[in-house]
Amino acid sequence: MLRSKSHLKKDDKVKVVAGKDKGKIGKVLRIDRKKERVVVENINMVKRHTRPSGQSRQGGIVEGEAAIHWSNVMLMCNKCLAPVRIKMQRLEDGKKKRICRKCSEIIDN
């Protein structure tokens, strides 16, 4: 099965456009390209009940982020401060960069 390539990278600022956390903004912590999912800071918080083990002496309820599908988030442009679609453009030096479709600003650092 052919997988689509993600338009996201780690530490990107994204806005959730669908689901229970719609409208929230966070930073991408992890990307799972095989499952097409991303983990975003303080988005899709879940509680896990853990038992005491060798690593963690104390059991209890641990709260953390769960992955969401990357089609439910949009990249935020730093200049227009809005969720945008991107286009890829090859610069004069031969490097490919992500470009904002609204304001034509380079998103990559």
Biopython code that builds the backbone (N, CA, C, O; Angstrom):
import numpy as np
from Bio.PDB.StructureBuilder import StructureBuilder

atoms = [
    (1, "MET", "N", (0.841, -1.185, 0.000)),
    (1, "MET", "CA", (0.000, 0.000, 0.000)),
    (1, "MET", "C", (0.881, 1.241, 0.000)),
    (1, "MET", "O", (1.820, 1.347, 0.789)),
    (2, "LEU", "N", (0.576, 2.167, -0.879)),
    (2, "LEU", "CA", (1.357, 3.386, -1.010)),
    (2, "LEU", "C", (0.934, 4.392, 0.047)),
    (2, "LEU", "O", (-0.250, 4.710, 0.161)),
    (3, "ARG", "N", (1.870, 4.886, 0.807)),
    (3, "ARG", "CA", (1.577, 5.849, 1.869)),
    (3, "ARG", "C", (1.803, 7.273, 1.347)),
    (3, "ARG", "O", (2.721, 7.527, 0.568)),
    (4, "SER", "N", (0.954, 8.180, 1.790)),
    (4, "SER", "CA", (1.147, 9.576, 1.413)),
    (4, "SER", "C", (2.214, 10.194, 2.304)),
    (4, "SER", "O", (2.399, 9.777, 3.447)),
    (5, "LYS", "N", (2.899, 11.170, 1.785)),
    (5, "LYS", "CA", (3.948, 11.837, 2.545)),
    (5, "LYS", "C", (3.324, 12.960, 3.367)),
    (5, "LYS", "O", (2.459, 13.691, 2.884)),
    (6, "SER", "N", (3.765, 13.086, 4.592)),
    (6, "SER", "CA", (3.219, 14.089, 5.488)),
    (6, "SER", "C", (3.745, 15.483, 5.150)),
    (6, "SER", "O", (4.894, 15.641, 4.736)),
    (7, "HIS", "N", (2.895, 16.481, 5.331)),
    (7, "HIS", "CA", (3.302, 17.868, 5.151)),
    (7, "HIS", "C", (3.792, 18.457, 6.469)),
    (7, "HIS", "O", (4.115, 19.642, 6.548)),
    (8, "LEU", "N", (3.844, 17.614, 7.507)),
    (8, "LEU", "CA", (4.210, 18.069, 8.845)),
    (8, "LEU", "C", (5.606, 17.593, 9.222)),
    (8, "LEU", "O", (6.110, 16.596, 8.704)),
    (9, "LYS", "N", (6.218, 18.343, 10.146)),
    (9, "LYS", "CA", (7.496, 17.949, 10.725)),
    (9, "LYS", "C", (7.415, 18.135, 12.227)),
    (9, "LYS", "O", (6.527, 18.828, 12.724)),
    (10, "LYS", "N", (8.335, 17.523, 12.951)),
    (10, "LYS", "CA", (8.391, 17.672, 14.394)),
    (10, "LYS", "C", (8.602, 19.143, 14.751)),
    (10, "LYS", "O", (9.322, 19.855, 14.051)),
    (11, "ASP", "N", (7.979, 19.597, 15.832)),
    (11, "ASP", "CA", (8.046, 20.962, 16.348)),
    (11, "ASP", "C", (7.270, 21.980, 15.507)),
    (11, "ASP", "O", (7.387, 23.182, 15.748)),
    (12, "ASP", "N", (6.480, 21.527, 14.526)),
    (12, "ASP", "CA", (5.601, 22.436, 13.794)),
    (12, "ASP", "C", (4.433, 22.847, 14.673)),
    (12, "ASP", "O", (3.994, 22.084, 15.534)),
    (13, "LYS", "N", (3.928, 24.064, 14.453)),
    (13, "LYS", "CA", (2.733, 24.523, 15.150)),
    (13, "LYS", "C", (1.534, 24.178, 14.279)),
    (13, "LYS", "O", (1.486, 24.560, 13.109)),
    (14, "VAL", "N", (0.555, 23.449, 14.846)),
    (14, "VAL", "CA", (-0.606, 23.003, 14.076)),
    (14, "VAL", "C", (-1.896, 23.373, 14.794)),
    (14, "VAL", "O", (-1.914, 23.597, 16.004)),
    (15, "LYS", "N", (-2.975, 23.431, 14.016)),
    (15, "LYS", "CA", (-4.305, 23.684, 14.555)),
    (15, "LYS", "C", (-5.174, 22.472, 14.230)),
    (15, "LYS", "O", (-5.156, 21.970, 13.106)),
    (16, "VAL", "N", (-5.936, 22.004, 15.224)),
    (16, "VAL", "CA", (-6.822, 20.853, 15.027)),
    (16, "VAL", "C", (-8.075, 21.350, 14.316)),
    (16, "VAL", "O", (-8.714, 22.298, 14.774)),
    (17, "VAL", "N", (-8.434, 20.710, 13.188)),
    (17, "VAL", "CA", (-9.578, 21.144, 12.396)),
    (17, "VAL", "C", (-10.763, 20.191, 12.492)),
    (17, "VAL", "O", (-11.827, 20.479, 11.944)),
    (18, "ALA", "N", (-10.598, 19.052, 13.186)),
    (18, "ALA", "CA", (-11.700, 18.104, 13.328)),
    (18, "ALA", "C", (-11.513, 17.305, 14.607)),
    (18, "ALA", "O", (-10.386, 17.060, 15.039)),
    (19, "GLY", "N", (-12.629, 16.899, 15.208)),
    (19, "GLY", "CA", (-12.582, 16.070, 16.402)),
    (19, "GLY", "C", (-12.950, 16.833, 17.657)),
    (19, "GLY", "O", (-13.394, 17.979, 17.599)),
    (20, "LYS", "N", (-12.757, 16.173, 18.805)),
    (20, "LYS", "CA", (-13.180, 16.759, 20.078)),
    (20, "LYS", "C", (-12.360, 17.972, 20.486)),
    (20, "LYS", "O", (-12.834, 18.801, 21.263)),
    (21, "ASP", "N", (-11.139, 18.093, 19.977)),
    (21, "ASP", "CA", (-10.265, 19.219, 20.314)),
    (21, "ASP", "C", (-10.204, 20.256, 19.195)),
    (21, "ASP", "O", (-9.219, 20.986, 19.085)),
    (22, "LYS", "N", (-11.243, 20.329, 18.365)),
    (22, "LYS", "CA", (-11.276, 21.243, 17.225)),
    (22, "LYS", "C", (-11.044, 22.690, 17.673)),
    (22, "LYS", "O", (-11.658, 23.165, 18.628)),
    (23, "GLY", "N", (-10.139, 23.381, 16.958)),
    (23, "GLY", "CA", (-9.843, 24.769, 17.266)),
    (23, "GLY", "C", (-8.609, 24.970, 18.129)),
    (23, "GLY", "O", (-8.089, 26.083, 18.206)),
    (24, "LYS", "N", (-8.129, 23.915, 18.782)),
    (24, "LYS", "CA", (-6.951, 24.047, 19.647)),
    (24, "LYS", "C", (-5.669, 24.062, 18.820)),
    (24, "LYS", "O", (-5.605, 23.490, 17.732)),
    (25, "ILE", "N", (-4.651, 24.729, 19.360)),
    (25, "ILE", "CA", (-3.356, 24.845, 18.695)),
    (25, "ILE", "C", (-2.299, 24.199, 19.572)),
    (25, "ILE", "O", (-2.309, 24.375, 20.791)),
    (26, "GLY", "N", (-1.387, 23.452, 18.964)),
    (26, "GLY", "CA", (-0.321, 22.796, 19.711)),
    (26, "GLY", "C", (0.887, 22.528, 18.838)),
    (26, "GLY", "O", (0.888, 22.815, 17.640)),
    (27, "LYS", "N", (1.929, 21.967, 19.466)),
    (27, "LYS", "CA", (3.188, 21.666, 18.787)),
    (27, "LYS", "C", (3.270, 20.163, 18.528)),
    (27, "LYS", "O", (2.922, 19.363, 19.397)),
    (28, "VAL", "N", (3.724, 19.780, 17.349)),
    (28, "VAL", "CA", (3.865, 18.373, 16.997)),
    (28, "VAL", "C", (5.026, 17.775, 17.788)),
    (28, "VAL", "O", (6.156, 18.258, 17.711)),
    (29, "LEU", "N", (4.731, 16.707, 18.558)),
    (29, "LEU", "CA", (5.770, 16.044, 19.348)),
    (29, "LEU", "C", (6.367, 14.851, 18.612)),
    (29, "LEU", "O", (7.578, 14.637, 18.646)),
    (30, "ARG", "N", (5.506, 14.069, 17.941)),
    (30, "ARG", "CA", (5.942, 12.864, 17.246)),
    (30, "ARG", "C", (5.100, 12.664, 15.994)),
    (30, "ARG", "O", (3.940, 13.074, 15.950)),
    (31, "ILE", "N", (5.685, 12.028, 14.968)),
    (31, "ILE", "CA", (4.958, 11.681, 13.749)),
    (31, "ILE", "C", (5.185, 10.204, 13.472)),
    (31, "ILE", "O", (6.321, 9.732, 13.455)),
    (32, "ASP", "N", (4.085, 9.475, 13.253)),
    (32, "ASP", "CA", (4.157, 8.069, 12.853)),
    (32, "ASP", "C", (3.734, 8.005, 11.393)),
    (32, "ASP", "O", (2.541, 7.964, 11.093)),
    (33, "ARG", "N", (4.707, 7.997, 10.478)),
    (33, "ARG", "CA", (4.413, 8.026, 9.048)),
    (33, "ARG", "C", (3.749, 6.748, 8.562)),
    (33, "ARG", "O", (2.979, 6.778, 7.601)),
    (34, "LYS", "N", (4.032, 5.639, 9.205)),
    (34, "LYS", "CA", (3.445, 4.365, 8.790)),
    (34, "LYS", "C", (1.945, 4.326, 9.062)),
    (34, "LYS", "O", (1.172, 3.835, 8.240)),
    (35, "LYS", "N", (1.537, 4.847, 10.222)),
    (35, "LYS", "CA", (0.115, 4.848, 10.592)),
    (35, "LYS", "C", (-0.571, 6.168, 10.246)),
    (35, "LYS", "O", (-1.770, 6.318, 10.483)),
    (36, "GLU", "N", (0.179, 7.135, 9.683)),
    (36, "GLU", "CA", (-0.337, 8.448, 9.305)),
    (36, "GLU", "C", (-0.963, 9.178, 10.493)),
    (36, "GLU", "O", (-2.062, 9.723, 10.386)),
    (37, "ARG", "N", (-0.259, 9.186, 11.622)),
    (37, "ARG", "CA", (-0.772, 9.815, 12.835)),
    (37, "ARG", "C", (0.278, 10.734, 13.443)),
    (37, "ARG", "O", (1.478, 10.540, 13.244)),
    (38, "VAL", "N", (-0.186, 11.740, 14.189)),
    (38, "VAL", "CA", (0.715, 12.668, 14.872)),
    (38, "VAL", "C", (0.294, 12.789, 16.332)),
    (38, "VAL", "O", (-0.880, 12.636, 16.670)),
    (39, "VAL", "N", (1.272, 13.066, 17.188)),
    (39, "VAL", "CA", (1.011, 13.357, 18.590)),
    (39, "VAL", "C", (1.271, 14.844, 18.770)),
    (39, "VAL", "O", (2.367, 15.332, 18.498)),
    (40, "VAL", "N", (0.235, 15.569, 19.238)),
    (40, "VAL", "CA", (0.316, 17.015, 19.397)),
    (40, "VAL", "C", (0.236, 17.344, 20.880)),
    (40, "VAL", "O", (-0.539, 16.740, 21.622)),
    (41, "GLU", "N", (1.047, 18.311, 21.302)),
    (41, "GLU", "CA", (1.144, 18.707, 22.704)),
    (41, "GLU", "C", (-0.213, 19.198, 23.228)),
    (41, "GLU", "O", (-0.824, 20.099, 22.653)),
    (42, "ASN", "N", (-0.671, 18.586, 24.336)),
    (42, "ASN", "CA", (-1.924, 18.923, 25.025)),
    (42, "ASN", "C", (-3.174, 18.750, 24.168)),
    (42, "ASN", "O", (-4.180, 19.418, 24.411)),
    (43, "ILE", "N", (-3.133, 17.873, 23.177)),
    (43, "ILE", "CA", (-4.291, 17.562, 22.337)),
    (43, "ILE", "C", (-4.581, 16.070, 22.474)),
    (43, "ILE", "O", (-3.663, 15.251, 22.517)),
    (44, "ASN", "N", (-5.879, 15.722, 22.544)),
    (44, "ASN", "CA", (-6.338, 14.339, 22.656)),
    (44, "ASN", "C", (-5.755, 13.671, 23.907)),
    (44, "ASN", "O", (-5.150, 12.601, 23.833)),
    (45, "MET", "N", (-5.948, 14.320, 25.045)),
    (45, "MET", "CA", (-5.429, 13.808, 26.315)),
    (45, "MET", "C", (-6.244, 12.588, 26.756)),
    (45, "MET", "O", (-7.474, 12.609, 26.739)),
    (46, "VAL", "N", (-5.533, 11.525, 27.152)),
    (46, "VAL", "CA", (-6.169, 10.298, 27.621)),
    (46, "VAL", "C", (-5.567, 9.903, 28.963)),
    (46, "VAL", "O", (-4.437, 10.274, 29.283)),
    (47, "LYS", "N", (-6.339, 9.141, 29.748)),
    (47, "LYS", "CA", (-5.864, 8.661, 31.040)),
    (47, "LYS", "C", (-5.617, 7.166, 30.946)),
    (47, "LYS", "O", (-6.467, 6.414, 30.468)),
    (48, "ARG", "N", (-4.444, 6.739, 31.406)),
    (48, "ARG", "CA", (-4.098, 5.319, 31.414)),
    (48, "ARG", "C", (-3.908, 4.878, 32.860)),
    (48, "ARG", "O", (-3.273, 5.565, 33.661)),
    (49, "HIS", "N", (-4.467, 3.724, 33.173)),
    (49, "HIS", "CA", (-4.330, 3.158, 34.512)),
    (49, "HIS", "C", (-3.134, 2.216, 34.498)),
    (49, "HIS", "O", (-3.127, 1.236, 33.752)),
    (50, "THR", "N", (-2.120, 2.502, 35.317)),
    (50, "THR", "CA", (-0.890, 1.713, 35.316)),
    (50, "THR", "C", (-0.713, 1.003, 36.644)),
    (50, "THR", "O", (-1.167, 1.463, 37.692)),
    (51, "ARG", "N", (-0.042, -0.128, 36.563)),
    (51, "ARG", "CA", (0.285, -0.897, 37.761)),
    (51, "ARG", "C", (1.704, -0.586, 38.179)),
    (51, "ARG", "O", (2.520, -0.185, 37.349)),
    (52, "PRO", "N", (2.009, -0.763, 39.445)),
    (52, "PRO", "CA", (3.404, -0.594, 39.871)),
    (52, "PRO", "C", (4.289, -1.656, 39.211)),
    (52, "PRO", "O", (3.921, -2.830, 39.156)),
    (53, "SER", "N", (5.442, -1.244, 38.718)),
    (53, "SER", "CA", (6.362, -2.183, 38.069)),
    (53, "SER", "C", (7.787, -1.812, 38.449)),
    (53, "SER", "O", (8.011, -0.946, 39.295)),
    (54, "GLY", "N", (8.745, -2.475, 37.814)),
    (54, "GLY", "CA", (10.148, -2.206, 38.107)),
    (54, "GLY", "C", (10.556, -0.792, 37.764)),
    (54, "GLY", "O", (11.326, -0.169, 38.496)),
    (55, "GLN", "N", (10.041, -0.271, 36.642)),
    (55, "GLN", "CA", (10.419, 1.080, 36.226)),
    (55, "GLN", "C", (9.727, 2.135, 37.069)),
    (55, "GLN", "O", (10.367, 3.068, 37.555)),
    (56, "SER", "N", (8.413, 1.986, 37.243)),
    (56, "SER", "CA", (7.677, 2.969, 38.056)),
    (56, "SER", "C", (7.216, 2.284, 39.334)),
    (56, "SER", "O", (6.394, 1.368, 39.294)),
    (57, "ARG", "N", (7.736, 2.721, 40.439)),
    (57, "ARG", "CA", (7.409, 2.114, 41.737)),
    (57, "ARG", "C", (5.954, 2.321, 42.107)),
    (57, "ARG", "O", (5.351, 1.483, 42.778)),
    (58, "GLN", "N", (5.382, 3.452, 41.663)),
    (58, "GLN", "CA", (4.030, 3.779, 42.053)),
    (58, "GLN", "C", (3.094, 3.642, 40.857)),
    (58, "GLN", "O", (3.383, 4.148, 39.773)),
    (59, "GLY", "N", (1.980, 2.958, 41.059)),
    (59, "GLY", "CA", (0.960, 2.852, 40.033)),
    (59, "GLY", "C", (0.006, 4.018, 40.135)),
    (59, "GLY", "O", (0.182, 4.898, 40.977)),
    (60, "GLY", "N", (-1.005, 4.032, 39.284)),
    (60, "GLY", "CA", (-2.002, 5.099, 39.356)),
    (60, "GLY", "C", (-2.486, 5.487, 37.980)),
    (60, "GLY", "O", (-2.326, 4.744, 37.011)),
    (61, "ILE", "N", (-3.071, 6.646, 37.913)),
    (61, "ILE", "CA", (-3.613, 7.137, 36.659)),
    (61, "ILE", "C", (-2.623, 8.122, 36.047)),
    (61, "ILE", "O", (-2.280, 9.135, 36.657)),
    (62, "VAL", "N", (-2.170, 7.812, 34.834)),
    (62, "VAL", "CA", (-1.204, 8.643, 34.121)),
    (62, "VAL", "C", (-1.931, 9.299, 32.949)),
    (62, "VAL", "O", (-2.606, 8.627, 32.170)),
    (63, "GLU", "N", (-1.784, 10.622, 32.834)),
    (63, "GLU", "CA", (-2.435, 11.342, 31.741)),
    (63, "GLU", "C", (-1.397, 11.721, 30.700)),
    (63, "GLU", "O", (-0.303, 12.176, 31.038)),
    (64, "GLY", "N", (-1.745, 11.531, 29.422)),
    (64, "GLY", "CA", (-0.817, 11.863, 28.349)),
    (64, "GLY", "C", (-1.542, 12.044, 27.034)),
    (64, "GLY", "O", (-2.750, 11.830, 26.938)),
    (65, "GLU", "N", (-0.782, 12.444, 26.010)),
    (65, "GLU", "CA", (-1.350, 12.677, 24.693)),
    (65, "GLU", "C", (-1.460, 11.372, 23.920)),
    (65, "GLU", "O", (-0.589, 10.507, 24.015)),
    (66, "ALA", "N", (-2.542, 11.237, 23.151)),
    (66, "ALA", "CA", (-2.709, 10.117, 22.234)),
    (66, "ALA", "C", (-2.610, 10.661, 20.810)),
    (66, "ALA", "O", (-2.805, 11.854, 20.574)),
    (67, "ALA", "N", (-2.306, 9.779, 19.875)),
    (67, "ALA", "CA", (-2.118, 10.183, 18.483)),
    (67, "ALA", "C", (-3.461, 10.466, 17.817)),
    (67, "ALA", "O", (-4.476, 9.850, 18.141)),
    (68, "ILE", "N", (-3.444, 11.422, 16.869)),
    (68, "ILE", "CA", (-4.605, 11.683, 16.034)),
    (68, "ILE", "C", (-4.165, 11.613, 14.575)),
    (68, "ILE", "O", (-2.980, 11.753, 14.272)),
    (69, "HIS", "N", (-5.114, 11.398, 13.678)),
    (69, "HIS", "CA", (-4.781, 11.283, 12.262)),
    (69, "HIS", "C", (-4.309, 12.631, 11.735)),
    (69, "HIS", "O", (-4.862, 13.670, 12.094)),
    (70, "TRP", "N", (-3.281, 12.614, 10.881)),
    (70, "TRP", "CA", (-2.693, 13.870, 10.446)),
    (70, "TRP", "C", (-3.585, 14.658, 9.496)),
    (70, "TRP", "O", (-3.288, 15.816, 9.203)),
    (71, "SER", "N", (-4.672, 14.063, 9.007)),
    (71, "SER", "CA", (-5.606, 14.822, 8.182)),
    (71, "SER", "C", (-6.486, 15.737, 9.026)),
    (71, "SER", "O", (-7.168, 16.606, 8.484)),
    (72, "ASN", "N", (-6.481, 15.554, 10.358)),
    (72, "ASN", "CA", (-7.294, 16.369, 11.252)),
    (72, "ASN", "C", (-6.549, 17.582, 11.792)),
    (72, "ASN", "O", (-7.078, 18.297, 12.643)),
    (73, "VAL", "N", (-5.331, 17.827, 11.314)),
    (73, "VAL", "CA", (-4.571, 19.008, 11.739)),
    (73, "VAL", "C", (-4.098, 19.771, 10.507)),
    (73, "VAL", "O", (-3.879, 19.188, 9.445)),
    (74, "MET", "N", (-3.940, 21.102, 10.668)),
    (74, "MET", "CA", (-3.397, 21.949, 9.605)),
    (74, "MET", "C", (-2.225, 22.745, 10.147)),
    (74, "MET", "O", (-2.226, 23.179, 11.299)),
    (75, "LEU", "N", (-1.246, 22.925, 9.315)),
    (75, "LEU", "CA", (-0.048, 23.668, 9.664)),
    (75, "LEU", "C", (-0.378, 25.152, 9.823)),
    (75, "LEU", "O", (-1.140, 25.712, 9.035)),
    (76, "MET", "N", (0.202, 25.787, 10.852)),
    (76, "MET", "CA", (-0.010, 27.216, 11.090)),
    (76, "MET", "C", (1.145, 28.002, 10.474)),
    (76, "MET", "O", (2.313, 27.658, 10.658)),
    (77, "CYS", "N", (0.803, 29.057, 9.742)),
    (77, "CYS", "CA", (1.819, 29.947, 9.169)),
    (77, "CYS", "C", (2.198, 30.986, 10.217)),
    (77, "CYS", "O", (1.321, 31.522, 10.895)),
    (78, "ASN", "N", (3.476, 31.277, 10.359)),
    (78, "ASN", "CA", (3.937, 32.251, 11.346)),
    (78, "ASN", "C", (3.609, 33.686, 10.938)),
    (78, "ASN", "O", (3.418, 34.545, 11.798)),
    (79, "LYS", "N", (3.541, 33.951, 9.639)),
    (79, "LYS", "CA", (3.293, 35.313, 9.179)),
    (79, "LYS", "C", (1.797, 35.639, 9.182)),
    (79, "LYS", "O", (1.383, 36.648, 9.754)),
    (80, "CYS", "N", (0.969, 34.771, 8.533)),
    (80, "CYS", "CA", (-0.481, 35.085, 8.476)),
    (80, "CYS", "C", (-1.219, 34.644, 9.730)),
    (80, "CYS", "O", (-2.381, 35.007, 9.911)),
    (81, "LEU", "N", (-0.575, 33.869, 10.603)),
    (81, "LEU", "CA", (-1.189, 33.383, 11.845)),
    (81, "LEU", "C", (-2.506, 32.659, 11.593)),
    (81, "LEU", "O", (-3.473, 32.826, 12.337)),
    (82, "ALA", "N", (-2.529, 31.858, 10.538)),
    (82, "ALA", "CA", (-3.733, 31.116, 10.169)),
    (82, "ALA", "C", (-3.335, 29.713, 9.742)),
    (82, "ALA", "O", (-2.207, 29.496, 9.300)),
    (83, "PRO", "N", (-4.264, 28.743, 9.870)),
    (83, "PRO", "CA", (-3.978, 27.406, 9.345)),
    (83, "PRO", "C", (-3.985, 27.456, 7.819)),
    (83, "PRO", "O", (-4.918, 27.982, 7.213)),
    (84, "VAL", "N", (-2.946, 26.911, 7.207)),
    (84, "VAL", "CA", (-2.792, 27.030, 5.752)),
    (84, "VAL", "C", (-2.430, 25.699, 5.123)),
    (84, "VAL", "O", (-1.916, 24.794, 5.781)),
    (85, "ARG", "N", (-2.711, 25.603, 3.837)),
    (85, "ARG", "CA", (-2.165, 24.523, 3.028)),
    (85, "ARG", "C", (-0.792, 24.979, 2.560)),
    (85, "ARG", "O", (-0.486, 26.171, 2.540)),
    (86, "ILE", "N", (0.023, 24.009, 2.186)),
    (86, "ILE", "CA", (1.377, 24.373, 1.776)),
    (86, "ILE", "C", (1.640, 23.905, 0.358)),
    (86, "ILE", "O", (0.934, 23.047, -0.174)),
    (87, "LYS", "N", (2.669, 24.486, -0.244)),
    (87, "LYS", "CA", (3.172, 23.983, -1.514)),
    (87, "LYS", "C", (4.674, 23.822, -1.376)),
    (87, "LYS", "O", (5.322, 24.552, -0.626)),
    (88, "MET", "N", (5.214, 22.876, -2.094)),
    (88, "MET", "CA", (6.652, 22.640, -2.070)),
    (88, "MET", "C", (7.280, 23.406, -3.226)),
    (88, "MET", "O", (6.748, 23.420, -4.336)),
    (89, "GLN", "N", (8.413, 24.042, -2.959)),
    (89, "GLN", "CA", (9.089, 24.823, -3.983)),
    (89, "GLN", "C", (10.585, 24.592, -3.875)),
    (89, "GLN", "O", (11.148, 24.568, -2.781)),
    (90, "ARG", "N", (11.214, 24.423, -5.022)),
    (90, "ARG", "CA", (12.660, 24.255, -5.045)),
    (90, "ARG", "C", (13.305, 25.632, -5.201)),
    (90, "ARG", "O", (13.001, 26.365, -6.142)),
    (91, "LEU", "N", (14.194, 25.972, -4.276)),
    (91, "LEU", "CA", (14.853, 27.277, -4.290)),
    (91, "LEU", "C", (16.055, 27.263, -5.233)),
    (91, "LEU", "O", (16.388, 26.230, -5.812)),
    (92, "GLU", "N", (16.698, 28.418, -5.378)),
    (92, "GLU", "CA", (17.828, 28.558, -6.301)),
    (92, "GLU", "C", (18.977, 27.622, -5.937)),
    (92, "GLU", "O", (19.664, 27.111, -6.822)),
    (93, "ASP", "N", (19.193, 27.392, -4.631)),
    (93, "ASP", "CA", (20.297, 26.532, -4.195)),
    (93, "ASP", "C", (19.957, 25.043, -4.302)),
    (93, "ASP", "O", (20.778, 24.201, -3.938)),
    (94, "GLY", "N", (18.766, 24.707, -4.794)),
    (94, "GLY", "CA", (18.384, 23.311, -5.011)),
    (94, "GLY", "C", (17.636, 22.669, -3.867)),
    (94, "GLY", "O", (17.208, 21.521, -3.988)),
    (95, "LYS", "N", (17.461, 23.377, -2.748)),
    (95, "LYS", "CA", (16.760, 22.803, -1.597)),
    (95, "LYS", "C", (15.255, 22.981, -1.765)),
    (95, "LYS", "O", (14.793, 23.982, -2.314)),
    (96, "LYS", "N", (14.484, 21.976, -1.275)),
    (96, "LYS", "CA", (13.032, 22.071, -1.313)),
    (96, "LYS", "C", (12.540, 22.669, 0.001)),
    (96, "LYS", "O", (12.977, 22.259, 1.077)),
    (97, "LYS", "N", (11.638, 23.630, -0.088)),
    (97, "LYS", "CA", (11.095, 24.301, 1.087)),
    (97, "LYS", "C", (9.580, 24.274, 1.031)),
    (97, "LYS", "O", (8.990, 24.185, -0.046)),
    (98, "ARG", "N", (8.939, 24.353, 2.221)),
    (98, "ARG", "CA", (7.486, 24.454, 2.311)),
    (98, "ARG", "C", (7.104, 25.930, 2.272)),
    (98, "ARG", "O", (7.672, 26.748, 2.995)),
    (99, "ILE", "N", (6.136, 26.260, 1.419)),
    (99, "ILE", "CA", (5.724, 27.643, 1.210)),
    (99, "ILE", "C", (4.245, 27.770, 1.572)),
    (99, "ILE", "O", (3.443, 26.905, 1.222)),
    (100, "CYS", "N", (3.877, 28.863, 2.281)),
    (100, "CYS", "CA", (2.483, 29.151, 2.613)),
    (100, "CYS", "C", (1.744, 29.550, 1.337)),
    (100, "CYS", "O", (2.233, 30.380, 0.571)),
    (101, "ARG", "N", (0.571, 28.962, 1.108)),
    (101, "ARG", "CA", (-0.195, 29.297, -0.092)),
    (101, "ARG", "C", (-0.885, 30.652, 0.014)),
    (101, "ARG", "O", (-1.217, 31.252, -1.008)),
    (102, "LYS", "N", (-1.109, 31.150, 1.240)),
    (102, "LYS", "CA", (-1.790, 32.434, 1.404)),
    (102, "LYS", "C", (-0.855, 33.619, 1.219)),
    (102, "LYS", "O", (-1.171, 34.559, 0.489)),
    (103, "CYS", "N", (0.310, 33.573, 1.889)),
    (103, "CYS", "CA", (1.189, 34.753, 1.875)),
    (103, "CYS", "C", (2.527, 34.488, 1.198)),
    (103, "CYS", "O", (3.362, 35.390, 1.137)),
    (104, "SER", "N", (2.759, 33.275, 0.685)),
    (104, "SER", "CA", (4.010, 32.895, -0.006)),
    (104, "SER", "C", (5.243, 33.029, 0.878)),
    (104, "SER", "O", (6.340, 33.261, 0.372)),
    (105, "GLU", "N", (5.079, 32.886, 2.184)),
    (105, "GLU", "CA", (6.201, 32.937, 3.127)),
    (105, "GLU", "C", (6.807, 31.538, 3.268)),
    (105, "GLU", "O", (6.079, 30.546, 3.254)),
    (106, "ILE", "N", (8.125, 31.452, 3.402)),
    (106, "ILE", "CA", (8.797, 30.163, 3.626)),
    (106, "ILE", "C", (8.527, 29.723, 5.052)),
    (106, "ILE", "O", (8.776, 30.478, 5.992)),
    (107, "ILE", "N", (8.015, 28.496, 5.223)),
    (107, "ILE", "CA", (7.664, 27.992, 6.549)),
    (107, "ILE", "C", (8.855, 27.310, 7.198)),
    (107, "ILE", "O", (9.030, 27.411, 8.413)),
    (108, "ASP", "N", (9.681, 26.616, 6.417)),
    (108, "ASP", "CA", (10.847, 25.911, 6.972)),
    (108, "ASP", "C", (11.865, 26.894, 7.529)),
    (108, "ASP", "O", (12.026, 28.003, 7.020)),
    (109, "ASN", "N", (12.552, 26.462, 8.595)),
    (109, "ASN", "CA", (13.595, 27.306, 9.182)),
    (109, "ASN", "C", (14.941, 26.995, 8.598)),
    (109, "ASN", "O", (15.936, 27.612, 8.978)),
]
sb = StructureBuilder()
sb.init_structure("model")
sb.init_model(0)
sb.init_chain("A")
sb.init_seg("    ")
for serial, (resi, resn, name, xyz) in enumerate(atoms, 1):
    if name == "N":
        sb.init_residue(resn, " ", resi, " ")
    sb.init_atom(name, np.array(xyz, "f"), 0.0, 1.0, " ", f" {name:<3s}", serial, name[0])
structure = sb.get_structure()
